[in-house]
Amino acid sequence: MDTLSVWRATAAPTGFAMLGEDLTTDVLVIGGGITGVTLALLLAEQGRQVVLLEADEIGSGATGNSTGNLYATLGNGLQQVVSSFGQETARQVVAERAAAIGFIEERCRLVPDASFQRCPLMLWAQPSQQDWIEKEVNALRMGGCSVERASAVPAPLPPAPGDVLVLPGQAQLQPQAYLAALARAAALAGARLHEHSRVLEIDSKGKRVVTASGSVRASEIVLATHTPKGVHLVHAEMPVHREYGIAFEASALALPAGIYWWRASEGLSVRTAQAGGRHYVVCVGQEHKVGIHNAKAGLLALETLAQKHFGEQAVTHRWSAQNYRGADALPYIGRNSNGFIATGFAADGLVWGTVAARLIAEQLAGNSPAFGELVDPTRLNPVKGARNILQENVTVVTQLVKDYLTDRQGEKLSALAAGDSAIVEVDGESLAAYRAPDGELFAVSNVCPHMGCKVHWNSVETSWDCPCHGSRFRPDGTVIEGPALSPLKRRHLSGLDG
């Protein structure tokens, strides 16, 4: 299935060359999403030598698969920050995020393709969650937000049975077009950007990384990879989820510009967009834990829900994105061990990524912004984040025990039809096997090299996904995303396929 987002499908390509030599630089940024590209631009504008390495293409990760929504609040609500940290921290969070939106708006003045526009955020809930809405109104006001109320939302959105929370002055944009423009600006400012340059080895102490065709040695390394590569303490604190998105053309639908969040058992985020000269409605929802859900069922449920409210529409784009949540509702940004990381953004990554880039740029310049203490990645708050940390590690242990004690063997290799996947046993070894539509057979180790969990098949995106820390792999074993650096080892089964 084609899983290219409407943003990536309609934005101009970037086309940066692969790294093909050994370089030495001041700062190495790994990751070409909004965090990495914004940071590369800021550092280049400071006159620093900076190299950015992207494993695939600029924006191919979370940024190009996001909603394109920008807001000062948090997707899971500001009330958790208020209850855990208090009013002052809530005000700091809102102020930092609002400043990041202002930064994006200023940069977009020269990027018409980014389609930046201010708009309201509207949030409403099913009857059983009206108390949550009231608590969120109070939390936002404590955070310094000007909150309004409405009694209805525009049709054909799911009707509101009670008050609607309205947060004016938020924003949305075409995230891939914005990111591509930032990347070009960074290159013009002197940064070296390289796509298709996956990092295979990281020597944190020696400050050197290796790709398939080159290497980079740097004074400082920043892991702007959504979740840090390798093994880090924060992996034990962050639940990992995927959420699905669809888009369909909607020239006849009169839905005002806005960020529409329906909080219900099904859950739905809706916005409109103009891209490639066409009008779209974008629907996002069906969030599930990575590696332990039915991806096709999740995507089908989202399409069914959209059709329920918008009628029978021909879906033009389908995609999904991964997110990692900080245990205490705040991200992890700053120096960690021998480098810098930026992770734990939940589904709020466009704004948190911009906050992270600005913060790390300040820290690399020798400054100590006050907000840096709040999101210090070395913090561990066993009270504020204990429940989430416990739940995440229970999930990891459960999957380890389940998969090592349960026989997940499926079909024999010879029985695999085109498009089928299964866990099979060959010469006493368990393998993850997939037969491509053209008949080619791929068989790889089913053990994730990151922490030893066993991978599960994702039928929507044709990938093997790890349920423990979110690493994902192509059928041939190469890494797509996540903390894993090395691939699933491939087995060539010549003579055994029969």
Secondary structure, 3 states (H helix, E strand, C coil): CCCCCHHHHHCCCCCCCCCCCEEEEEEEEECCCHHHHHHHHHHHHCCCCEEEECCCCCCCCCHHHCCCEECCCCCCCCHHHHHHHCHHHHHHHHHHHHHHHHHHHHHHCCCHHHCCEEEEEEEEECHHHHHHHHHHHHHHHHCCCCCEEECCCCCCCCCCCCCEEEEEEEEECCHHHHHHHHHHHHHHCCCEEECCCCEEEEECCCCEEEECCCEEEEEEEEECCCCCCCCCHHHHHCCEEEEEEEEEECCCCCCCCCEEEEECCCCEEEEEEEECCEEEEEEEEEEEECCCCCHHHHHHHHHHHHHHHHCCCCEEEEEEEEEEECCCCCCEEEEECCEEEEECECCCHHHHHHHHHHHHHHHHCCCCCCHHHHCCCCCCCCCCCHHHHHHHHHHHHHHHHHHHHCCCECCCHHHCCCCCEEEEEECCEEEEEEECCCCCEEEEECECCCCCCECEEECCCCEEECCCCCCEECCCCCEEECCCCCCCCECCCCCCCC
